[in-house]
Amino acid sequence: MAVAQVALIAAGLILPGWGWARRWGEGVLVAMVVSWVSIFGWTVLAAVGSVPLSGTYLLGGQAVVGAVGWAMARRAGVTDWRPKWDLQLGVGWGVLPLVVVAVWKAVAQPLSGVDADFRWDHLARMMVSHEGLGFYPPQTAEDFGVYFWADGIPPLISSLYAWAYLVAGETHRGWTAIPVLGQWLAVLILVRKLGVLWGGGRAGGNWALLIAGATFLLQFAGNLGQETSSTAIGAGVMLYGILRREAKGARSGSWIAGLGAALVASAREYGIAIALTGLVVHAIAVRRAGRGWSDLRGWLLLVLPAGWLLRTWIRSGNPWLSLSMGGVFPVNPIFHEWISGYRALYGESLATVAGWQEIGRLTLLAAAPAVAGWWAGLVMLRKQGGWLAGVAVSGATLVCWLHAMRGAQSSVVASAWGGRCRSTS
């Protein structure tokens, strides 16, 4: 029975997107992202339509997405449905220690980040027990009795965990190892794909894997089982789609870019800044190339996270609930004042030389290979397609982080750098 449950959970995280991936000339990575965004979409639809969230409902929704994708692929003349694996990794096999640790953490210590207890996993459990998101984002005293944290983060991650729990028929954290390890697989495939494109072939992809395996910050962030992997995957797939369009001239690149943007915007509230940055860069590329605006049609997939923001706006008067956006939107005053203490405490690190030295030290300890690779790419790839997109997305991410730390317009909580500080509200 357990084997069948594992197989069904994993199948729902891959197979619904397989037809779409094959139609676009892609494989497992894109199939997984389509399937995850689909689960998010059906979850939001259930919340908007007050439909009870159940395993049967999500299974039916995933079946519909899979059937339509299969039909579209058949219509496009797809005949090869097999996954293709290139295991000639060379130095890339150096990523194996990361894989071993990731598997062990996901299975033996699932969702080890503190936030899981009151946010990511807790929300998934409440979604299962309350059959939906009628209490989230919290507004009333009854809502706060179910979910006390005043945020309105798009529930992609919790939806994936709820999917695993609903299919398994129980809320044991061990089931979350399946979506977590799926995200790890996506990270590694994506790193190699981008390495192949930017690095001039297989050797570049293999070295990219090695660098990823040597970056402790990646290991730490992914093992938390929170939003970090999905935001990275979404941003990376968005970049890959833009690169693919420029390199191969395939219109499907637009859909892949839009798919990645939808994922990053569905994983975290600040993901919309990264998604919109990608859209602007892609629009500039389309205009410079003299192509029609129909080349941007894939970005219509942003309607899914937009639906969540609209629901939150109607429900609370603020699309992001706890982000005032310079005083434009109302926020929870108690939460705002309480969180300002964190803003004052951690924001000081950007105002002193000692603070920046500490940030530099932690970066070298946790992410030196990735930072070195980023700087090398900044210099060496400046004449390649997609360079502007990579720089723009990196810049947007950095601006969000600095803005969160400084707290110019938003409330922030910064976790102690076990390798990072992240915006959570």
VEXGU-707250 format. One record per residue (C-alpha): x negated, y negated, z negated. Coordinates in steps of 0.02 Angstrom, whole numbers, padded with zeros to 5 digits, always signed. Example, Ala and Ser with C-alpha at 12.3 -4.5 7.8 and 13.67 -1.06 7.14 Angstrom:
// VEXGU-707250
-00615+00225-00390
-00684+00053-00357
//
This chain:
// VEXGU-707250
+00000+00000+00000
-00141-00121-00044
-00226-00087+00122
-00064-00125+00214
-00042-00287+00115
-00219-00343+00153
-00195-00303+00337
-00030-00399+00346
-00098-00552+00255
-00252-00555+00369
-00147-00525+00524
-00036-00674+00483
-00191-00783+00470
-00258-00732+00642
-00135-00649+00761
-00003-00787+00780
-00136-00897+00860
-00215-00763+00969
-00111-00794+01124
-00140-00981+01112
-00327-00955+01089
-00338-00841+01241
-00237-00964+01345
-00367-01097+01303
-00512-00979+01337
-00557-00963+01153
-00562-00825+01023
-00550-00792+00837
-00595-00966+00775
-00456-01055+00869
-00334-00913+00835
-00361-00934+00648
-00341-01122+00652
-00179-01108+00752
-00113-00981+00626
-00157-01089+00475
-00081-01245+00549
+00074-01141+00590
+00094-01086+00409
+00077-01267+00355
+00206-01321+00484
+00334-01192+00432
+00306-01238+00249
+00336-01423+00283
+00489-01380+00388
+00560-01279+00244
+00531-01426+00127
+00613-01550+00244
+00761-01437+00281
+00780-01373+00103
+00757-01195+00165
+00698-01069+00033
+00516-01024+00058
+00495-00836+00065
+00385-00703+00141
+00522-00658+00265
+00540-00840+00320
+00352-00862+00349
+00336-00693+00434
+00475-00743+00553
+00395-00911+00587
+00224-00834+00621
+00306-00705+00736
+00388-00845+00836
+00224-00939+00857
+00135-00779+00906
+00268-00729+01033
+00270-00901+01115
+00080-00902+01123
+00078-00729+01201
+00207-00782+01331
+00111-00941+01373
-00051-00843+01392
+00033-00717+01507
+00105-00858+01610
-00069-00934+01626
-00133-00768+01695
-00230-00707+01544
-00273-00523+01561
-00418-00504+01439
-00352-00502+01261
-00505-00428+01176
-00608-00528+01051
-00788-00556+01105
-00929-00548+00979
-01107-00601+01014
-01211-00522+00876
-01381-00565+00950
-01411-00687+00809
-01601-00681+00792
-01651-00800+00652
-01465-00827+00622
-01461-00663+00525
-01540-00767+00388
-01363-00822+00346
-01327-00650+00270
-01368-00701+00089
-01236-00837+00103
-01111-00709+00168
-01149-00588+00026
-01125-00723-00106
-00967-00788-00021
-00888-00614-00019
-00937-00580-00199
-00871-00747-00261
-00708-00732-00166
-00674-00557-00231
-00751-00558-00406
-00725-00741-00452
-00581-00804-00344
-00545-00991-00345
-00681-01030-00472
-00662-01219-00457
-00579-01304-00605
-00453-01396-00494
-00375-01230-00443
-00297-01212-00616
-00190-01368-00602
-00187-01405-00416
-00228-01284-00274
-00181-01117-00350
-00054-01189-00470
+00041-01272-00328
+00041-01108-00231
+00112-01015-00381
+00247-01146-00406
+00290-01138-00221
+00319-00952-00242
+00417-00962-00404
+00523-01112-00350
+00541-01052-00170
+00473-01210-00093
+00412-01386-00125
+00567-01468-00195
+00464-01530-00344
+00315-01595-00244
+00255-01731-00235
+00320-01754-00413
+00440-01899-00445
+00559-01854-00585
+00527-01792-00761
+00582-01620-00703
+00457-01625-00560
+00315-01671-00676
+00366-01527-00788
+00324-01411-00644
+00175-01504-00570
+00102-01638-00683
-00034-01710-00569
+00024-01866-00475
-00036-01828-00300
+00041-01791-00132
-00100-01697-00046
-00038-01607+00111
-00013-01428+00052
-00112-01332+00184
-00224-01239+00062
-00086-01199-00061
+00023-01141+00084
-00111-01015+00136
-00120-00949-00042
+00069-00945-00055
+00072-00843+00106
-00046-00716+00028
+00056-00708-00133
+00223-00691-00044
+00162-00549+00066
+00075-00462-00080
+00227-00482-00191
+00123-00548-00337
+00021-00701-00383
-00143-00617-00429
-00287-00730-00378
-00378-00586-00296
-00264-00601-00145
-00334-00774-00108
-00499-00692-00059
-00422-00656+00111
-00388-00837+00165
-00548-00897+00081
-00655-00771+00175
-00560-00814+00334
-00617-00993+00311
-00796-00934+00286
-00786-00836+00449
-00720-00990+00537
-00861-01099+00466
-00995-00981+00529
-00918-00959+00702
-00897-01148+00716
-01076-01184+00662
-01142-01067+00794
-01027-01136+00930
-01082-01314+00896
-01264-01256+00886
-01248-01173+01056
-01172-01330+01134
-01292-01455+01056
-01443-01342+01043
-01450-01288+01224
-01393-01108+01208
-01398-00955+01096
-01560-01003+01010
-01485-01169+00954
-01334-01079+00884
-01442-00954+00790
-01547-01090+00710
-01387-01182+00662
-01330-01026+00568
-01496-01016+00476
-01486-01199+00425
-01308-01172+00364
-01362-01022+00262
-01500-01125+00181
-01384-01266+00129
-01329-01239-00051
-01199-01378-00041
-01106-01281+00093
-01110-01124-00013
-01052-01217-00168
-00912-01314-00083
-00844-01165+00014
-00843-01050-00137
-00729-01167-00235
-00582-01113-00128
-00518-01290-00115
-00496-01407+00034
-00680-01429+00078
-00696-01285+00200
-00538-01330+00294
-00584-01514+00310
-00754-01461+00378
-00675-01334+00497
-00545-01459+00556
-00673-01596+00589
-00788-01471+00674
-00653-01397+00786
-00599-01573+00832
-00778-01614+00883
-00792-01449+00976
-00634-01487+01074
-00700-01658+01126
-00869-01582+01171
-00787-01441+01267
-00685-01562+01370
-00838-01664+01414
-00949-01514+01448
-00830-01400+01543
-00698-01518+01609
-00562-01405+01539
-00401-01490+01487
-00380-01362+01349
-00517-01456+01257
-00388-01589+01216
-00276-01461+01132
-00421-01390+01034
-00473-01564+00978
-00294-01604+00926
-00282-01437+00835
-00438-01476+00733
-00372-01650+00694
-00207-01575+00636
-00300-01455+00521
-00409-01588+00439
-00260-01704+00415
-00158-01561+00340
-00294-01513+00216
-00321-01679+00128
-00246-01854+00125
-00407-01937+00183
-00414-01814+00328
-00304-01932+00428
-00450-02056+00435
-00561-01923+00513
-00424-01869+00633
-00388-02046+00692
-00575-02077+00715
-00582-01927+00830
-00430-01987+00927
-00507-02159+00955
-00672-02084+01013
-00583-01964+01130
-00475-02105+01200
-00632-02207+01235
-00709-02058+01327
-00551-02033+01430
-00546-02216+01480
-00730-02221+01526
-00711-02066+01633
-00561-02140+01722
-00450-01993+01675
-00265-02004+01642
-00195-02025+01468
-00117-01852+01486
-00290-01790+01435
-00243-01839+01257
-00085-01734+01249
-00162-01611+01127
-00166-01746+00995
+00023-01732+00985
-00012-01592+00860
-00041-01730+00732
+00148-01737+00719
+00135-01593+00594
+00035-01684+00459
+00130-01843+00505
+00289-01752+00458
+00218-01721+00285
+00168-01904+00264
+00342-01959+00319
+00425-01843+00194
+00313-01908+00055
+00350-02087+00107
+00538-02059+00103
+00525-01967-00062
+00411-02088-00155
+00397-02249-00054
+00214-02213-00017
+00152-02093+00120
+00000-02049+00012
+00087-02064-00158
-00067-02118-00257
-00160-02226-00129
-00101-02406-00136
-00193-02450+00027
-00238-02622-00036
-00076-02648-00129
+00036-02614+00021
+00119-02462-00060
+00178-02433-00239
+00086-02306-00347
+00116-02219-00512
+00056-02353-00635
+00008-02234-00775
-00092-02121-00660
-00171-02273-00576
-00233-02348-00739
-00293-02183-00808
-00390-02140-00651
-00468-02313-00646
-00576-02258-00792
-00658-02130-00680
-00677-02260-00544
-00769-02378-00660
-00878-02239-00729
-00935-02158-00567
-00928-02313-00458
-01071-02387-00559
-01190-02262-00483
-01182-02358-00318
-01229-02522-00402
-01398-02470-00471
-01561-02409-00399
-01562-02267-00525
-01391-02212-00465
-01446-02202-00284
-01604-02111-00337
-01499-01981-00425
-01387-01962-00273
-01542-01939-00166
-01615-01811-00285
-01455-01708-00288
-01441-01719-00099
-01617-01652-00077
-01582-01511-00200
-01415-01461-00126
-01414-01512+00057
-01589-01551+00122
-01576-01433+00275
-01409-01507+00327
-01466-01687+00304
-01626-01652+00402
-01522-01571+00540
-01404-01720+00544
-01546-01845+00563
-01629-01738+00697
-01466-01729+00793
-01439-01916+00774
-01604-01948+00862
-01622-01802+00983
-01443-01784+01044
-01402-01967+01075
-01392-01939+01263
-01280-01786+01253
-01092-01781+01266
-01005-01785+01100
-01144-01882+01013
-01030-02032+00982
-00893-01919+00913
-01014-01836+00792
-01082-02002+00729
-00908-02078+00715
-00837-01932+00614
-00991-01929+00502
-00972-02116+00477
-00786-02102+00437
-00823-01968+00307
-00959-02074+00228
-00847-02228+00224
-00709-02128+00138
-00832-02067+00007
-00907-02239-00026
-00733-02316-00031
-00678-02185-00156
-00831-02211-00266
-00815-02399-00264
-00627-02394-00284
-00599-02550-00180
-00420-02508-00135
-00385-02336-00201
-00389-02239-00361
-00522-02108-00370
-00583-01966-00474
-00761-01909-00442
-00814-01736-00494
-00989-01719-00563
-01106-01683-00421
-01141-01498-00429
-01188-01553-00259
-01052-01678-00216
-00929-01814-00265
-00760-01805-00182
-00606-01914-00172
-00452-01832-00242
-00325-01970-00249
//
